[in-house]
Amino acid sequence: MRELVFMSLLAATLSAQSDKIRVIAFGAHPDDCDIRASGTAALFAKMGHAVRFVSVTNGDAGHQTMKGVELAQRRLGEAKESARRLGIDYQVLENHDGELLPTLEVRKQIIRQIRDWKADVVLAPRPNDYHPDHRYTGVLVQDAAYMVVVPAVTPEVPALRKNPVFLYYEDNFQRPNPFRPDIAVDITDVIDRKIDALDSHVSQFYEWLPWVDGRLNEVPKDPAERKAWLLRNRTRQPGPAARASLIKWYGTERGNAAKYYEAFEICEYGTQPDETRIRQLFPMLGVGKASGPAK
Ligand SMILES: [Zn+2]
């Protein structure tokens, strides 16, 4: 009897493992994924799914007084702390900050990451951005979006049999076309986790980014005040398009009540998911329109 219970528990665990949704998110720097998707990552992690953040550069140029190996080491530590707080995996690739180019070598690094993680969902920036590293991260992930299934390319890591769904993070750039919030995730319940993730990147949110903006004197010293300041300055309220998307995915009541969100646009490359598939891949979207379970 005991064995039976044990075996069925084991079977349940194994099947739960194979049901795990595997998400990989790319950013140019060790804090970019956190800004765009750490709320969604926290929700996936809470539900037992597997999330990896990948910073394509090591961030060794993102500071006003530190640089090089010393800065890269500090930022690696911050990324690992963010991962610990979110319950995810965080990889930092050894490419120099501010010098990223869409080369074949870096494309292969991206292909290996996606295959190694056996990703169902890939998140990345759009290739329109003020920062060349962000822009090329978008290009590099797009360039990998078909190659991950081609066995002869980077044969040292087995090709995926199924192309993942590729999604873009939200941004404010209007040209050549504005961002379209195909999927909007209500992160209100985990907003503290998102702030905790951002708070890990001390060198960025409390030093470098305020220095760039000429606002270093505004950064609070007290740890709790710092987080409240991050919440005020680093979160966005849903605009009309995001609100409509929240209502589509969560129904009128919750869609209107959502205070914090993260949104994603479906990339035309990779697998094209229908609504049912999106609900499978984003189980936190819940019940959807009006009420009742999704079909
Ligand atoms: Zn960045």
Residues whose N, C-alpha, C, O or C-beta is under 5 A from the ligand:
A	BS01	ZN	A28 H29 D32
